[in-house]
Amino acid sequence: MTKHSASLALRNAGRLYKSLRMKPKSKHLNKEQLDYIAQHYPNESNAEIAEALGLSKWTIKSRAEKHGWRKSKEFIVRQCREVAIKGGYGKRINTPESYAKREATLKKQYDIDKMRIRWGMLPAQKGRHYTSEPRARLFQRNRLERLGYIVDKENLIAYYTPETKRAPRIEKVPRGQKIGSIRGWYDFAPLESK
């Protein structure tokens, strides 16, 4: 088989493959169906039109896009009002029950975050800050504890042991000063074993 005949065979195989591929069926709508869609599309939902014609609502939408039909302003306003009344699409209907449920959820999350802070972890809610301790110091304390330091929160001293994975860049910044992006929140000292 020559190089030319091999490329010709590949080209013919490609044509055969393209001809055998399944193509999506297109719905051929007759004139009456198109007229019905054109007349009712501006003021009725796609689901209602589709049900009347026995088609899918996606067919109605694609035909409307193809022909450039648009929903009327009155229909859009009416739909938005219905959705707002039902409470869909992110619209919240505020009732005493919904307020109570929201309040309970926030209280539960607040309690969880307070507990996380007590354990020396960061709060789960990033937007809320439940402590008078600066957020940057919280981050640094959490990092130091993960490295193995023993942090005295009241005296702002971080103790290290031989097993501690030391952080020399943080340790060299004196407390109350800032070098580059690192602020010195703690004094560092070796933990004296008794």
PyMOL CGO cylinders between C-alpha atoms (Angstrom):
from pymol import cmd
from pymol.cgo import CYLINDER

trace = [
    CYLINDER, 0.00, 0.00, 0.00, 1.49, 3.30, -1.05, 0.3, 1, 1, 1, 1, 1, 1,
    CYLINDER, 1.49, 3.30, -1.05, 1.49, 6.47, 0.98, 0.3, 1, 1, 1, 1, 1, 1,
    CYLINDER, 1.49, 6.47, 0.98, -1.07, 8.07, -1.35, 0.3, 1, 1, 1, 1, 1, 1,
    CYLINDER, -1.07, 8.07, -1.35, -3.48, 5.13, -1.23, 0.3, 1, 1, 1, 1, 1, 1,
    CYLINDER, -3.48, 5.13, -1.23, -3.21, 5.00, 2.59, 0.3, 1, 1, 1, 1, 1, 1,
    CYLINDER, -3.21, 5.00, 2.59, -4.18, 8.66, 2.93, 0.3, 1, 1, 1, 1, 1, 1,
    CYLINDER, -4.18, 8.66, 2.93, -7.02, 8.17, 0.41, 0.3, 1, 1, 1, 1, 1, 1,
    CYLINDER, -7.02, 8.17, 0.41, -8.33, 5.20, 2.43, 0.3, 1, 1, 1, 1, 1, 1,
    CYLINDER, -8.33, 5.20, 2.43, -8.23, 7.28, 5.62, 0.3, 1, 1, 1, 1, 1, 1,
    CYLINDER, -8.23, 7.28, 5.62, -10.10, 10.14, 3.94, 0.3, 1, 1, 1, 1, 1, 1,
    CYLINDER, -10.10, 10.14, 3.94, -12.79, 7.77, 2.65, 0.3, 1, 1, 1, 1, 1, 1,
    CYLINDER, -12.79, 7.77, 2.65, -13.09, 6.16, 6.08, 0.3, 1, 1, 1, 1, 1, 1,
    CYLINDER, -13.09, 6.16, 6.08, -13.62, 9.63, 7.59, 0.3, 1, 1, 1, 1, 1, 1,
    CYLINDER, -13.62, 9.63, 7.59, -16.38, 10.42, 5.09, 0.3, 1, 1, 1, 1, 1, 1,
    CYLINDER, -16.38, 10.42, 5.09, -18.06, 7.10, 5.81, 0.3, 1, 1, 1, 1, 1, 1,
    CYLINDER, -18.06, 7.10, 5.81, -17.89, 7.77, 9.55, 0.3, 1, 1, 1, 1, 1, 1,
    CYLINDER, -17.89, 7.77, 9.55, -19.42, 11.23, 9.12, 0.3, 1, 1, 1, 1, 1, 1,
    CYLINDER, -19.42, 11.23, 9.12, -22.26, 9.85, 7.01, 0.3, 1, 1, 1, 1, 1, 1,
    CYLINDER, -22.26, 9.85, 7.01, -23.03, 7.12, 9.56, 0.3, 1, 1, 1, 1, 1, 1,
    CYLINDER, -23.03, 7.12, 9.56, -23.00, 9.42, 12.62, 0.3, 1, 1, 1, 1, 1, 1,
    CYLINDER, -23.00, 9.42, 12.62, -26.36, 9.94, 14.24, 0.3, 1, 1, 1, 1, 1, 1,
    CYLINDER, -26.36, 9.94, 14.24, -27.69, 13.41, 13.67, 0.3, 1, 1, 1, 1, 1, 1,
    CYLINDER, -27.69, 13.41, 13.67, -30.25, 14.89, 16.05, 0.3, 1, 1, 1, 1, 1, 1,
    CYLINDER, -30.25, 14.89, 16.05, -33.76, 14.79, 14.71, 0.3, 1, 1, 1, 1, 1, 1,
    CYLINDER, -33.76, 14.79, 14.71, -35.04, 18.23, 13.92, 0.3, 1, 1, 1, 1, 1, 1,
    CYLINDER, -35.04, 18.23, 13.92, -38.72, 18.84, 14.50, 0.3, 1, 1, 1, 1, 1, 1,
    CYLINDER, -38.72, 18.84, 14.50, -40.36, 20.07, 11.36, 0.3, 1, 1, 1, 1, 1, 1,
    CYLINDER, -40.36, 20.07, 11.36, -43.22, 22.25, 12.44, 0.3, 1, 1, 1, 1, 1, 1,
    CYLINDER, -43.22, 22.25, 12.44, -46.03, 23.00, 10.06, 0.3, 1, 1, 1, 1, 1, 1,
    CYLINDER, -46.03, 23.00, 10.06, -47.35, 26.51, 9.38, 0.3, 1, 1, 1, 1, 1, 1,
    CYLINDER, -47.35, 26.51, 9.38, -50.26, 26.19, 11.84, 0.3, 1, 1, 1, 1, 1, 1,
    CYLINDER, -50.26, 26.19, 11.84, -47.91, 25.22, 14.69, 0.3, 1, 1, 1, 1, 1, 1,
    CYLINDER, -47.91, 25.22, 14.69, -45.53, 28.10, 13.92, 0.3, 1, 1, 1, 1, 1, 1,
    CYLINDER, -45.53, 28.10, 13.92, -48.46, 30.54, 13.74, 0.3, 1, 1, 1, 1, 1, 1,
    CYLINDER, -48.46, 30.54, 13.74, -49.76, 29.26, 17.09, 0.3, 1, 1, 1, 1, 1, 1,
    CYLINDER, -49.76, 29.26, 17.09, -46.32, 29.71, 18.67, 0.3, 1, 1, 1, 1, 1, 1,
    CYLINDER, -46.32, 29.71, 18.67, -45.93, 33.21, 17.18, 0.3, 1, 1, 1, 1, 1, 1,
    CYLINDER, -45.93, 33.21, 17.18, -49.36, 34.25, 18.47, 0.3, 1, 1, 1, 1, 1, 1,
    CYLINDER, -49.36, 34.25, 18.47, -49.08, 32.80, 21.99, 0.3, 1, 1, 1, 1, 1, 1,
    CYLINDER, -49.08, 32.80, 21.99, -45.32, 33.10, 22.71, 0.3, 1, 1, 1, 1, 1, 1,
    CYLINDER, -45.32, 33.10, 22.71, -45.32, 36.71, 23.97, 0.3, 1, 1, 1, 1, 1, 1,
    CYLINDER, -45.32, 36.71, 23.97, -48.01, 36.15, 26.65, 0.3, 1, 1, 1, 1, 1, 1,
    CYLINDER, -48.01, 36.15, 26.65, -47.89, 32.46, 27.63, 0.3, 1, 1, 1, 1, 1, 1,
    CYLINDER, -47.89, 32.46, 27.63, -45.27, 30.25, 29.21, 0.3, 1, 1, 1, 1, 1, 1,
    CYLINDER, -45.27, 30.25, 29.21, -43.30, 27.82, 27.06, 0.3, 1, 1, 1, 1, 1, 1,
    CYLINDER, -43.30, 27.82, 27.06, -44.70, 24.91, 29.07, 0.3, 1, 1, 1, 1, 1, 1,
    CYLINDER, -44.70, 24.91, 29.07, -48.31, 25.91, 28.27, 0.3, 1, 1, 1, 1, 1, 1,
    CYLINDER, -48.31, 25.91, 28.27, -47.56, 26.27, 24.54, 0.3, 1, 1, 1, 1, 1, 1,
    CYLINDER, -47.56, 26.27, 24.54, -45.64, 22.98, 24.48, 0.3, 1, 1, 1, 1, 1, 1,
    CYLINDER, -45.64, 22.98, 24.48, -48.50, 21.17, 26.20, 0.3, 1, 1, 1, 1, 1, 1,
    CYLINDER, -48.50, 21.17, 26.20, -51.03, 22.57, 23.72, 0.3, 1, 1, 1, 1, 1, 1,
    CYLINDER, -51.03, 22.57, 23.72, -48.96, 21.48, 20.71, 0.3, 1, 1, 1, 1, 1, 1,
    CYLINDER, -48.96, 21.48, 20.71, -47.56, 18.24, 22.14, 0.3, 1, 1, 1, 1, 1, 1,
    CYLINDER, -47.56, 18.24, 22.14, -43.95, 19.42, 21.86, 0.3, 1, 1, 1, 1, 1, 1,
    CYLINDER, -43.95, 19.42, 21.86, -41.18, 19.96, 24.36, 0.3, 1, 1, 1, 1, 1, 1,
    CYLINDER, -41.18, 19.96, 24.36, -40.67, 23.40, 25.90, 0.3, 1, 1, 1, 1, 1, 1,
    CYLINDER, -40.67, 23.40, 25.90, -37.11, 23.36, 24.53, 0.3, 1, 1, 1, 1, 1, 1,
    CYLINDER, -37.11, 23.36, 24.53, -38.48, 23.06, 21.00, 0.3, 1, 1, 1, 1, 1, 1,
    CYLINDER, -38.48, 23.06, 21.00, -40.67, 26.10, 21.64, 0.3, 1, 1, 1, 1, 1, 1,
    CYLINDER, -40.67, 26.10, 21.64, -37.69, 28.04, 23.03, 0.3, 1, 1, 1, 1, 1, 1,
    CYLINDER, -37.69, 28.04, 23.03, -35.40, 27.15, 20.12, 0.3, 1, 1, 1, 1, 1, 1,
    CYLINDER, -35.40, 27.15, 20.12, -38.04, 28.10, 17.52, 0.3, 1, 1, 1, 1, 1, 1,
    CYLINDER, -38.04, 28.10, 17.52, -38.66, 31.41, 19.27, 0.3, 1, 1, 1, 1, 1, 1,
    CYLINDER, -38.66, 31.41, 19.27, -34.94, 32.16, 19.29, 0.3, 1, 1, 1, 1, 1, 1,
    CYLINDER, -34.94, 32.16, 19.29, -34.66, 31.19, 15.62, 0.3, 1, 1, 1, 1, 1, 1,
    CYLINDER, -34.66, 31.19, 15.62, -37.52, 33.50, 14.62, 0.3, 1, 1, 1, 1, 1, 1,
    CYLINDER, -37.52, 33.50, 14.62, -36.57, 36.29, 17.05, 0.3, 1, 1, 1, 1, 1, 1,
    CYLINDER, -36.57, 36.29, 17.05, -39.79, 36.19, 19.08, 0.3, 1, 1, 1, 1, 1, 1,
    CYLINDER, -39.79, 36.19, 19.08, -39.65, 37.72, 22.56, 0.3, 1, 1, 1, 1, 1, 1,
    CYLINDER, -39.65, 37.72, 22.56, -41.80, 37.58, 25.67, 0.3, 1, 1, 1, 1, 1, 1,
    CYLINDER, -41.80, 37.58, 25.67, -43.89, 40.71, 26.33, 0.3, 1, 1, 1, 1, 1, 1,
    CYLINDER, -43.89, 40.71, 26.33, -43.03, 43.08, 29.16, 0.3, 1, 1, 1, 1, 1, 1,
    CYLINDER, -43.03, 43.08, 29.16, -46.39, 42.41, 30.83, 0.3, 1, 1, 1, 1, 1, 1,
    CYLINDER, -46.39, 42.41, 30.83, -45.75, 38.66, 30.81, 0.3, 1, 1, 1, 1, 1, 1,
    CYLINDER, -45.75, 38.66, 30.81, -42.31, 39.09, 32.37, 0.3, 1, 1, 1, 1, 1, 1,
    CYLINDER, -42.31, 39.09, 32.37, -43.69, 41.37, 35.12, 0.3, 1, 1, 1, 1, 1, 1,
    CYLINDER, -43.69, 41.37, 35.12, -46.51, 38.88, 35.82, 0.3, 1, 1, 1, 1, 1, 1,
    CYLINDER, -46.51, 38.88, 35.82, -44.05, 35.97, 36.03, 0.3, 1, 1, 1, 1, 1, 1,
    CYLINDER, -44.05, 35.97, 36.03, -41.76, 37.90, 38.40, 0.3, 1, 1, 1, 1, 1, 1,
    CYLINDER, -41.76, 37.90, 38.40, -44.71, 38.67, 40.68, 0.3, 1, 1, 1, 1, 1, 1,
    CYLINDER, -44.71, 38.67, 40.68, -45.81, 35.04, 40.74, 0.3, 1, 1, 1, 1, 1, 1,
    CYLINDER, -45.81, 35.04, 40.74, -42.30, 33.89, 41.54, 0.3, 1, 1, 1, 1, 1, 1,
    CYLINDER, -42.30, 33.89, 41.54, -41.98, 36.48, 44.32, 0.3, 1, 1, 1, 1, 1, 1,
    CYLINDER, -41.98, 36.48, 44.32, -45.28, 35.38, 45.85, 0.3, 1, 1, 1, 1, 1, 1,
    CYLINDER, -45.28, 35.38, 45.85, -44.23, 31.71, 45.73, 0.3, 1, 1, 1, 1, 1, 1,
    CYLINDER, -44.23, 31.71, 45.73, -40.83, 32.59, 47.15, 0.3, 1, 1, 1, 1, 1, 1,
    CYLINDER, -40.83, 32.59, 47.15, -38.76, 31.09, 44.35, 0.3, 1, 1, 1, 1, 1, 1,
    CYLINDER, -38.76, 31.09, 44.35, -35.58, 32.17, 42.54, 0.3, 1, 1, 1, 1, 1, 1,
    CYLINDER, -35.58, 32.17, 42.54, -33.85, 33.37, 45.69, 0.3, 1, 1, 1, 1, 1, 1,
    CYLINDER, -33.85, 33.37, 45.69, -36.73, 35.57, 46.84, 0.3, 1, 1, 1, 1, 1, 1,
    CYLINDER, -36.73, 35.57, 46.84, -37.27, 35.08, 50.54, 0.3, 1, 1, 1, 1, 1, 1,
    CYLINDER, -37.27, 35.08, 50.54, -40.76, 35.44, 51.94, 0.3, 1, 1, 1, 1, 1, 1,
    CYLINDER, -40.76, 35.44, 51.94, -40.21, 36.65, 55.47, 0.3, 1, 1, 1, 1, 1, 1,
    CYLINDER, -40.21, 36.65, 55.47, -42.61, 35.04, 57.89, 0.3, 1, 1, 1, 1, 1, 1,
    CYLINDER, -42.61, 35.04, 57.89, -42.27, 34.64, 61.64, 0.3, 1, 1, 1, 1, 1, 1,
    CYLINDER, -42.27, 34.64, 61.64, -41.40, 30.95, 61.07, 0.3, 1, 1, 1, 1, 1, 1,
    CYLINDER, -41.40, 30.95, 61.07, -38.63, 31.82, 58.60, 0.3, 1, 1, 1, 1, 1, 1,
    CYLINDER, -38.63, 31.82, 58.60, -37.21, 34.41, 61.00, 0.3, 1, 1, 1, 1, 1, 1,
    CYLINDER, -37.21, 34.41, 61.00, -37.22, 31.88, 63.84, 0.3, 1, 1, 1, 1, 1, 1,
    CYLINDER, -37.22, 31.88, 63.84, -35.56, 29.23, 61.65, 0.3, 1, 1, 1, 1, 1, 1,
    CYLINDER, -35.56, 29.23, 61.65, -32.88, 31.69, 60.49, 0.3, 1, 1, 1, 1, 1, 1,
    CYLINDER, -32.88, 31.69, 60.49, -32.26, 32.84, 64.07, 0.3, 1, 1, 1, 1, 1, 1,
    CYLINDER, -32.26, 32.84, 64.07, -31.86, 29.23, 65.25, 0.3, 1, 1, 1, 1, 1, 1,
    CYLINDER, -31.86, 29.23, 65.25, -29.42, 28.46, 62.44, 0.3, 1, 1, 1, 1, 1, 1,
    CYLINDER, -29.42, 28.46, 62.44, -27.31, 31.54, 63.16, 0.3, 1, 1, 1, 1, 1, 1,
    CYLINDER, -27.31, 31.54, 63.16, -27.28, 30.78, 66.90, 0.3, 1, 1, 1, 1, 1, 1,
    CYLINDER, -27.28, 30.78, 66.90, -26.16, 27.20, 66.21, 0.3, 1, 1, 1, 1, 1, 1,
    CYLINDER, -26.16, 27.20, 66.21, -23.37, 28.39, 63.88, 0.3, 1, 1, 1, 1, 1, 1,
    CYLINDER, -23.37, 28.39, 63.88, -22.32, 31.04, 66.41, 0.3, 1, 1, 1, 1, 1, 1,
    CYLINDER, -22.32, 31.04, 66.41, -22.07, 28.40, 69.15, 0.3, 1, 1, 1, 1, 1, 1,
    CYLINDER, -22.07, 28.40, 69.15, -20.00, 26.11, 66.92, 0.3, 1, 1, 1, 1, 1, 1,
    CYLINDER, -20.00, 26.11, 66.92, -17.63, 28.94, 66.02, 0.3, 1, 1, 1, 1, 1, 1,
    CYLINDER, -17.63, 28.94, 66.02, -17.23, 30.01, 69.64, 0.3, 1, 1, 1, 1, 1, 1,
    CYLINDER, -17.23, 30.01, 69.64, -16.33, 26.41, 70.51, 0.3, 1, 1, 1, 1, 1, 1,
    CYLINDER, -16.33, 26.41, 70.51, -13.82, 26.26, 67.64, 0.3, 1, 1, 1, 1, 1, 1,
    CYLINDER, -13.82, 26.26, 67.64, -12.17, 29.44, 68.94, 0.3, 1, 1, 1, 1, 1, 1,
    CYLINDER, -12.17, 29.44, 68.94, -12.00, 28.01, 72.46, 0.3, 1, 1, 1, 1, 1, 1,
    CYLINDER, -12.00, 28.01, 72.46, -10.20, 24.98, 71.03, 0.3, 1, 1, 1, 1, 1, 1,
    CYLINDER, -10.20, 24.98, 71.03, -7.74, 27.27, 69.24, 0.3, 1, 1, 1, 1, 1, 1,
    CYLINDER, -7.74, 27.27, 69.24, -9.17, 26.74, 65.77, 0.3, 1, 1, 1, 1, 1, 1,
    CYLINDER, -9.17, 26.74, 65.77, -10.35, 29.34, 63.30, 0.3, 1, 1, 1, 1, 1, 1,
    CYLINDER, -10.35, 29.34, 63.30, -14.09, 30.00, 63.00, 0.3, 1, 1, 1, 1, 1, 1,
    CYLINDER, -14.09, 30.00, 63.00, -15.85, 28.15, 60.18, 0.3, 1, 1, 1, 1, 1, 1,
    CYLINDER, -15.85, 28.15, 60.18, -17.66, 31.30, 59.06, 0.3, 1, 1, 1, 1, 1, 1,
    CYLINDER, -17.66, 31.30, 59.06, -15.11, 33.49, 57.31, 0.3, 1, 1, 1, 1, 1, 1,
    CYLINDER, -15.11, 33.49, 57.31, -17.29, 36.59, 57.25, 0.3, 1, 1, 1, 1, 1, 1,
    CYLINDER, -17.29, 36.59, 57.25, -17.86, 36.71, 61.00, 0.3, 1, 1, 1, 1, 1, 1,
    CYLINDER, -17.86, 36.71, 61.00, -15.37, 37.49, 63.74, 0.3, 1, 1, 1, 1, 1, 1,
    CYLINDER, -15.37, 37.49, 63.74, -16.42, 36.42, 67.23, 0.3, 1, 1, 1, 1, 1, 1,
    CYLINDER, -16.42, 36.42, 67.23, -13.43, 37.41, 69.31, 0.3, 1, 1, 1, 1, 1, 1,
    CYLINDER, -13.43, 37.41, 69.31, -11.61, 40.58, 70.27, 0.3, 1, 1, 1, 1, 1, 1,
    CYLINDER, -11.61, 40.58, 70.27, -8.34, 38.91, 69.20, 0.3, 1, 1, 1, 1, 1, 1,
    CYLINDER, -8.34, 38.91, 69.20, -7.19, 40.29, 65.83, 0.3, 1, 1, 1, 1, 1, 1,
    CYLINDER, -7.19, 40.29, 65.83, -7.83, 37.93, 62.95, 0.3, 1, 1, 1, 1, 1, 1,
    CYLINDER, -7.83, 37.93, 62.95, -4.18, 37.97, 61.86, 0.3, 1, 1, 1, 1, 1, 1,
    CYLINDER, -4.18, 37.97, 61.86, -3.10, 36.89, 65.34, 0.3, 1, 1, 1, 1, 1, 1,
    CYLINDER, -3.10, 36.89, 65.34, -5.70, 34.10, 65.24, 0.3, 1, 1, 1, 1, 1, 1,
    CYLINDER, -5.70, 34.10, 65.24, -4.23, 32.86, 61.96, 0.3, 1, 1, 1, 1, 1, 1,
    CYLINDER, -4.23, 32.86, 61.96, -0.70, 33.01, 63.30, 0.3, 1, 1, 1, 1, 1, 1,
    CYLINDER, -0.70, 33.01, 63.30, -1.63, 31.28, 66.57, 0.3, 1, 1, 1, 1, 1, 1,
    CYLINDER, -1.63, 31.28, 66.57, -3.41, 28.52, 64.66, 0.3, 1, 1, 1, 1, 1, 1,
    CYLINDER, -3.41, 28.52, 64.66, -0.35, 28.05, 62.41, 0.3, 1, 1, 1, 1, 1, 1,
    CYLINDER, -0.35, 28.05, 62.41, 2.04, 27.97, 65.35, 0.3, 1, 1, 1, 1, 1, 1,
    CYLINDER, 2.04, 27.97, 65.35, -0.07, 25.37, 67.16, 0.3, 1, 1, 1, 1, 1, 1,
    CYLINDER, -0.07, 25.37, 67.16, -0.12, 23.21, 64.04, 0.3, 1, 1, 1, 1, 1, 1,
    CYLINDER, -0.12, 23.21, 64.04, 3.70, 23.40, 63.97, 0.3, 1, 1, 1, 1, 1, 1,
    CYLINDER, 3.70, 23.40, 63.97, 3.85, 22.20, 67.58, 0.3, 1, 1, 1, 1, 1, 1,
    CYLINDER, 3.85, 22.20, 67.58, 4.30, 25.42, 69.56, 0.3, 1, 1, 1, 1, 1, 1,
    CYLINDER, 4.30, 25.42, 69.56, 2.52, 25.77, 72.91, 0.3, 1, 1, 1, 1, 1, 1,
    CYLINDER, 2.52, 25.77, 72.91, 0.90, 29.20, 72.86, 0.3, 1, 1, 1, 1, 1, 1,
    CYLINDER, 0.90, 29.20, 72.86, 0.14, 31.17, 76.02, 0.3, 1, 1, 1, 1, 1, 1,
    CYLINDER, 0.14, 31.17, 76.02, -2.71, 33.42, 74.82, 0.3, 1, 1, 1, 1, 1, 1,
    CYLINDER, -2.71, 33.42, 74.82, -2.76, 35.66, 77.89, 0.3, 1, 1, 1, 1, 1, 1,
    CYLINDER, -2.76, 35.66, 77.89, 0.96, 36.53, 77.96, 0.3, 1, 1, 1, 1, 1, 1,
    CYLINDER, 0.96, 36.53, 77.96, 1.44, 36.23, 74.18, 0.3, 1, 1, 1, 1, 1, 1,
    CYLINDER, 1.44, 36.23, 74.18, 4.33, 33.80, 74.47, 0.3, 1, 1, 1, 1, 1, 1,
    CYLINDER, 4.33, 33.80, 74.47, 4.85, 30.81, 72.17, 0.3, 1, 1, 1, 1, 1, 1,
    CYLINDER, 4.85, 30.81, 72.17, 6.91, 28.02, 73.73, 0.3, 1, 1, 1, 1, 1, 1,
    CYLINDER, 6.91, 28.02, 73.73, 8.79, 25.50, 71.62, 0.3, 1, 1, 1, 1, 1, 1,
    CYLINDER, 8.79, 25.50, 71.62, 10.04, 22.04, 72.44, 0.3, 1, 1, 1, 1, 1, 1,
    CYLINDER, 10.04, 22.04, 72.44, 12.66, 19.87, 70.69, 0.3, 1, 1, 1, 1, 1, 1,
    CYLINDER, 12.66, 19.87, 70.69, 9.80, 18.20, 68.73, 0.3, 1, 1, 1, 1, 1, 1,
    CYLINDER, 9.80, 18.20, 68.73, 8.43, 21.56, 67.49, 0.3, 1, 1, 1, 1, 1, 1,
    CYLINDER, 8.43, 21.56, 67.49, 8.81, 22.25, 63.81, 0.3, 1, 1, 1, 1, 1, 1,
    CYLINDER, 8.81, 22.25, 63.81, 10.34, 25.72, 64.19, 0.3, 1, 1, 1, 1, 1, 1,
    CYLINDER, 10.34, 25.72, 64.19, 9.31, 28.77, 62.13, 0.3, 1, 1, 1, 1, 1, 1,
    CYLINDER, 9.31, 28.77, 62.13, 12.44, 30.99, 62.04, 0.3, 1, 1, 1, 1, 1, 1,
    CYLINDER, 12.44, 30.99, 62.04, 10.88, 33.71, 59.87, 0.3, 1, 1, 1, 1, 1, 1,
    CYLINDER, 10.88, 33.71, 59.87, 8.10, 34.24, 62.41, 0.3, 1, 1, 1, 1, 1, 1,
    CYLINDER, 8.10, 34.24, 62.41, 10.43, 33.88, 65.40, 0.3, 1, 1, 1, 1, 1, 1,
    CYLINDER, 10.43, 33.88, 65.40, 12.86, 36.59, 64.26, 0.3, 1, 1, 1, 1, 1, 1,
    CYLINDER, 12.86, 36.59, 64.26, 10.13, 39.30, 64.16, 0.3, 1, 1, 1, 1, 1, 1,
    CYLINDER, 10.13, 39.30, 64.16, 9.98, 41.05, 67.56, 0.3, 1, 1, 1, 1, 1, 1,
    CYLINDER, 9.98, 41.05, 67.56, 6.58, 41.34, 69.20, 0.3, 1, 1, 1, 1, 1, 1,
    CYLINDER, 6.58, 41.34, 69.20, 4.72, 44.50, 68.15, 0.3, 1, 1, 1, 1, 1, 1,
    CYLINDER, 4.72, 44.50, 68.15, 6.76, 45.02, 64.99, 0.3, 1, 1, 1, 1, 1, 1,
    CYLINDER, 6.76, 45.02, 64.99, 6.24, 44.09, 61.37, 0.3, 1, 1, 1, 1, 1, 1,
    CYLINDER, 6.24, 44.09, 61.37, 8.87, 42.91, 58.91, 0.3, 1, 1, 1, 1, 1, 1,
    CYLINDER, 8.87, 42.91, 58.91, 7.56, 42.54, 55.38, 0.3, 1, 1, 1, 1, 1, 1,
    CYLINDER, 7.56, 42.54, 55.38, 4.20, 40.84, 55.57, 0.3, 1, 1, 1, 1, 1, 1,
    CYLINDER, 4.20, 40.84, 55.57, 4.88, 39.15, 58.92, 0.3, 1, 1, 1, 1, 1, 1,
    CYLINDER, 4.88, 39.15, 58.92, 3.76, 40.85, 62.12, 0.3, 1, 1, 1, 1, 1, 1,
    CYLINDER, 3.76, 40.85, 62.12, 5.27, 39.80, 65.42, 0.3, 1, 1, 1, 1, 1, 1,
    CYLINDER, 5.27, 39.80, 65.42, 2.41, 38.83, 67.72, 0.3, 1, 1, 1, 1, 1, 1,
    CYLINDER, 2.41, 38.83, 67.72, 4.29, 36.56, 70.14, 0.3, 1, 1, 1, 1, 1, 1,
    CYLINDER, 4.29, 36.56, 70.14, 7.53, 36.31, 72.06, 0.3, 1, 1, 1, 1, 1, 1,
    CYLINDER, 7.53, 36.31, 72.06, 9.25, 32.94, 71.67, 0.3, 1, 1, 1, 1, 1, 1,
    CYLINDER, 9.25, 32.94, 71.67, 10.90, 30.93, 74.41, 0.3, 1, 1, 1, 1, 1, 1,
    CYLINDER, 10.90, 30.93, 74.41, 11.96, 27.31, 74.97, 0.3, 1, 1, 1, 1, 1, 1,
    CYLINDER, 11.96, 27.31, 74.97, 9.59, 25.28, 77.14, 0.3, 1, 1, 1, 1, 1, 1,
    CYLINDER, 9.59, 25.28, 77.14, 11.35, 24.48, 80.39, 0.3, 1, 1, 1, 1, 1, 1,
    CYLINDER, 11.35, 24.48, 80.39, 10.66, 20.94, 81.49, 0.3, 1, 1, 1, 1, 1, 1,
    CYLINDER, 10.66, 20.94, 81.49, 10.22, 20.40, 85.21, 0.3, 1, 1, 1, 1, 1, 1,
]
cmd.load_cgo(trace, "trace")
